Amino acid sequence: MARGERRRRGAPAEGARTAERAPRGGPARRDGRVGGARGAVGGAALAIVVLSVVLGLLGCWLLSWHRVRRAVTLHSAPPALPPDSSSPAVAPDLFWGTYRPHVYFGMKTRSSKPLLTGLMWAQQGTTPGTPKLRHTCEQGDGVGPYGWEFHDGLSFGRQHIQDGALRLTTEFVKRPGGQHGGDWSWRVTVEPQATGTSALPLVSLFFYVVTDGKEVLKPEVGAKGQLKFISGHTSELGDFRFTLLAPTSPGDTIPKYGSYNVFWSSNPGLPLLTEMVKSRLNSWFQHRPPGASPERYLGLPGSLKWEDRGPSGQGQGQGQFLIQQVTLKVPFSVDLVFESGSARAGGNQAVEQLAGSLLTQALESHAEAFTERFEKTFQLKERGLSPEEQALGQAALSGLLGGIGYFYGQGLVLPDVGAEGSDQKVDPALFPPVPLFTAVPSRSFFPRGFLWDEGFHQLVVQRWDPQLTREALGHWLGLLNADGWIGREQVLGDEARARVPPEFLVQRTAHANPPTLLLPVAHMLEGGDPADLAFLRRAFPRLYAWFSWLHQSQAGPVPLSYRWRGRDPALPTLLNPKTLPSGLDDYPRASHPSANERHLDLRCWVALGARVLMRLAEQLGETEAAAELGPLAASLEAEESLEELHWAPELGVFADFGNHTKAVQLKPRPPQGLVRVVGRPHPRLQYVDALGYVSLFPFLLRLLDPNSSHLGPLLDVLADSRQLWSPFGLRSLAASSPFYRQRNSEHDPPYWRGAVWFNVNYLALGALHHYGHLQGPHQARAAKLHRELRANLIGNVWRQYQATGFLWEQYSDQDGRGMGCRPFQGWTSLVLLAMAEDY
């Protein structure tokens, strides 16, 4: 970047020097000819100056254009996954799935033009006006707890949802066959939450199908608005049929009376489905079971008249939306069956429909198989964990697998075209259309891909199903641009975009994120699975390009130092400018951002990356890369270098370095509100006094020798209840810090300033386990701290799960209560690996 800056400035400077020399070139004669010559020379000089300026500006523009183009150009390395890896021909078992994590229940195909299905529901007559329509997972809609009891990530799942007085159970099972991903069936059961309820509520379920292009849907209507079936055809699925069977009592096969309504329209756009259905629930109908009193309910219009609700001419090619409403008294169950035409081709017409008792048997068989496989994989029962703790582990895994989504679209990218802090501006550009198969941190609050979260997610997934991890890593590496950059937050497709604040839509190509994808890569290396090694061989060029970009683009002010680009500016309303690219957001850094900063956690992440990729290069026989990575890894792991740049003797721990003062605080200043006030001592270049997670990174990533003189002091602060230790896990910032539990602004409460986060605590457990098994002066103490920290973490997560039914984003270091968003079955699902003592 700096070399490019000098190149841009070189041409005008040289031009200016030429212009200065030119008038001196002629002799000092004062006749008319001399004046004419001088005029000609002056004109030539002016032309040279103008030409130099034009060429300089053109050079700047060309360089900027080149950088913009590279920012939105996909990397040229061969893909890590086979061609058409998401297609039913290549991966039929993964083609259909619950890949819409932001809805309570829905399925879709892994396709750029998917066929989507989903469920909405409403309890009729409980409130005046339109009933509350449930569809997308929301933080504040009063639904919960909810989550997957079982989910194998592939072909089966069972989820429970509590909605006031109702308890819903949603189940699915897939059956392979044919060339298009096979068949699948749903069962939705609605029961009263409390037993012995006299006044049973009237509930409407809404089953819908959405197409996203020229696909064909042909509904066949029966009596009283009930669809007999929906037939259809797409290029990827061939012929298919949906059938919604008559409702029954739970566990029974005798049909129950239901009232039916149907609506068919053009696809209004996926983010608008809920509002469209709400707006259409405006007609009163009678529910009249035989021998019972009629009840009124709000229903859909009740016909299959085609309605193009978009502006004139927009209905063609935008897809279809077909929804069936069934209304009846609880308790009841309803089965929805999807049948693939190719599964019945070639003499297989007699394949029995996966419904009724056959579906019951399939669901029970899959539940038993899940339980057996779970114990075989994680051995929680064998380790002496209680049945309730085993159930927590199953829910942690299932919630993570049930939160895997498939996204497709174009992200917004802001290219890095000038030196940091320059006023050179460009507009955001569209990244090429890309797919992403990824787990998500939270179905209700973060239902999209986050780069540094995903590495932690895949540590859990990889133990359960290595194929899913290879798919996820391959898709993330497919997002690499020509420079080797991957955006830290992926907002792909209309549904994802509709849930993201505008300020977070644009990803900046100068900003990095912790390379946690290398954590599951390291586990693959240790395992030696031939399929994993074959994948890593294909993925190596992209992994190497990604690491090289990180190492070069985030280089710090002195050799072997690194600095996160993208800190917030020092605004008067911020106590400490945030560092979002680090993943630790408001964790205190140097009070006054500058190019002189050295970030300890980033250096440790780069050291980990160099070590993992060096080992991978050696195993793959990539001699040239290994020769380059070896010296870098050795230099970054050398404790002398780490001590020189980051050991703060006055603090007794490792630390960041930068332009810093502790004398900052927020004070009320009407009418602005809270404003940062800087006192004395004034900021100066020094180590940053912010004892917390960042201080532990050389220990967390196991970069220290077991005999290191620095290991003891880190264990001291880790185990000190006045610093990081709490009964509920390690707090993110020392209780003694002036930033502990402090707001960052009037509207920005503390985030990484004391709360217990499970992902970093998992790294701490792994490090304590590591040093507890290595000969050294701290072996016994590390082993003891591992046992105590593990018990604290598991015990608190289990208690909060028992009390609330949720895994949480973070936990209070004061009373252990869950905080932040929920459900957060992203990296908090690492509680399962803590239970299994698998690091």
Secondary structure, DSSP 8 states (H G I E B T S, - for coil): -HHHHHHHHHHHHHHHHHHHHGGGGS----SHHHHHHHHHHHHHHHHHHHHHHHHHHHHHHHHHHHHHHHHTSB--S--SS-TTTTSTTT-GGGTEE---TTBSSEEEESSSS--EEEEEEEEETSSSSS--EE-B--TTSS--SEEEEEE-SSSEEEEEEEETTEEEEEEEEEE--TTTT-EEEEEEEEEESSTT-SS--EEEEEEEEE--SS-EEEEEE-GGG-EEEEEEEETTTEEEEEEE---B-TT--SB---EEEEEEEE---GGGHHHHHHHH--EEEEE--TTS--EEEEE---S---B--SSTT-STTS-EEEEEEEEEESSEEEEEEEEEGGGG-SS-TT---S-HHHHHHHHHHHHHHHHHHHHHHH-TTTTT--HHHHHHHHHHHHHHHHT-EEEEE--EEE---SSTT-------EE---EEEEE--SBTTTB-SEEHHHHHHHHHHHHHH-HHHHHHHHHHHHTT-BTTS---SEE--SHHHHTTS-GGGTEEETT-----TTHHHHHHHHHH--HHHHHHHHHHHHHHHHHHHHHHHHTB-SSTT-B--S------TT-SS---GGGS-TTS---SS--TT-B-HHHHHHHHHHHHHHHHHHHHHT-HHHHHHHHHHHHHHH-HHHHHHHHEETTTTEE--EEEE-S-EEEEEETTTEEEEEE-SS--EEEE----BGGGGHHHHTT-S-TT-TTHHHHHHHHH-TTTT--TTS-BSB-TTSTTTT--SBTTB--SSSS-B-HHHHHHHHHHHHHHTTS-STTHHHHHHHHHHHHHHHHHHHHHHHHHHS---SEE-TTT--EESSS---SGGGGHHHHHHT--
